[in-house]
């Protein structure tokens, strides 16, 4: 088994590249490469997003909104659905509320 076969790609990312019948719309190698790129981007954005939030006081939702806007430009190299996935994954990594994530139950 190759290392590529050991990468667990979440269903949320699979949905980006599957058609209505559940088939991949791109070759598997391309699919895996795009997942790795998107996951790496989300991981890369964690620290700068935290810094902007804490150092400049920018709200979590505004940081996520600006991140999505930047990723949706043609120059970013990400498709619209990938940009949404990266932004949602970033919110997940940061533990920030986001419409694409399940809402946390209030503690009490």
C-alpha positions as CSV (number, residue, x, y, z in Angstrom):
1,X,0.0,0.0,0.0
2,X,1.4,3.4,-1.0
3,X,1.5,6.4,1.4
4,X,-1.1,8.1,-0.8
5,X,-3.6,5.3,0.0
6,X,-3.1,5.9,3.7
7,X,-4.3,9.5,3.6
8,X,-7.8,9.7,5.0
9,X,-9.8,12.3,3.0
10,X,-12.8,13.5,4.8
11,X,-16.3,13.1,3.2
12,X,-16.7,16.9,3.3
13,X,-13.8,17.2,0.8
14,X,-14.9,14.2,-1.3
15,X,-18.2,16.1,-1.8
16,X,-16.2,18.8,-3.6
17,X,-15.2,16.4,-6.3
18,X,-18.0,13.8,-6.5
19,X,-21.0,14.0,-8.9
20,X,-24.6,13.4,-8.0
21,X,-24.0,9.6,-8.4
22,X,-21.0,9.7,-6.0
23,X,-18.4,9.2,-8.7
24,X,-15.1,11.2,-8.7
25,X,-15.1,13.8,-11.4
26,X,-11.3,13.9,-11.7
27,X,-8.6,11.3,-11.6
28,X,-7.7,9.9,-8.2
29,X,-4.2,11.4,-8.2
30,X,-5.5,14.8,-9.0
31,X,-8.2,14.4,-6.3
32,X,-5.5,13.5,-3.6
33,X,-3.2,16.3,-4.7
34,X,-6.0,18.9,-4.5
35,X,-7.0,17.6,-1.0
36,X,-3.4,17.9,0.2
37,X,-3.2,21.4,-1.2
38,X,-6.4,22.5,0.4
39,X,-5.6,20.9,3.8
40,X,-2.1,22.4,3.7
41,X,-3.6,25.9,3.0
42,X,-6.1,25.6,5.9
43,X,-3.3,24.5,8.2
44,X,-1.0,27.3,6.9
45,X,-3.7,30.0,7.6
46,X,-4.3,29.0,11.3
47,X,-1.4,31.0,12.8
48,X,-1.9,34.2,10.8
49,X,-5.6,34.1,11.4
50,X,-5.1,33.8,15.1
51,X,-2.6,36.6,15.1
52,X,-4.9,39.0,13.2
53,X,-7.7,38.1,15.6
54,X,-5.7,38.6,18.8
55,X,-3.3,41.3,17.8
56,X,-5.7,43.5,15.7
57,X,-9.0,42.5,17.3
58,X,-10.5,41.5,13.9
59,X,-13.6,39.3,14.5
60,X,-13.5,35.6,13.7
61,X,-16.3,35.9,11.1
62,X,-14.6,38.8,9.3
63,X,-11.3,36.9,9.1
64,X,-13.1,33.9,7.7
65,X,-15.1,36.1,5.3
66,X,-11.9,37.8,4.0
67,X,-10.1,34.5,3.8
68,X,-12.9,33.1,1.6
69,X,-12.9,36.2,-0.6
70,X,-9.1,35.9,-1.1
71,X,-9.4,32.2,-2.0
72,X,-12.2,32.8,-4.4
73,X,-10.1,35.0,-6.7
74,X,-8.8,33.5,-9.9
75,X,-5.3,34.2,-8.9
76,X,-5.6,31.9,-5.8
77,X,-5.6,28.7,-7.8
78,X,-8.6,27.3,-5.9
79,X,-12.0,26.6,-7.3
80,X,-15.0,28.2,-5.6
81,X,-15.9,24.9,-3.9
82,X,-12.3,24.4,-2.7
83,X,-12.3,27.9,-1.3
84,X,-15.4,27.3,0.7
85,X,-13.9,24.0,2.0
86,X,-10.6,25.6,3.0
87,X,-12.5,28.4,4.8
88,X,-14.7,25.9,6.6
89,X,-11.7,23.7,7.5
90,X,-9.9,26.8,8.8
91,X,-12.9,27.6,11.1
92,X,-12.9,24.0,12.3
93,X,-9.1,24.0,13.1
94,X,-9.5,27.3,15.0
95,X,-12.7,26.2,16.8
96,X,-14.5,29.2,15.5
97,X,-18.2,29.1,14.6
98,X,-19.0,28.8,11.0
99,X,-22.2,28.1,9.1
100,X,-20.6,25.0,7.5
101,X,-19.9,23.4,10.8
102,X,-22.2,21.8,13.4
103,X,-23.1,24.2,16.1
104,X,-21.7,23.4,19.5
105,X,-24.0,22.8,22.4
106,X,-23.9,25.5,25.0
107,X,-22.2,24.4,28.2
108,X,-24.2,24.5,31.3
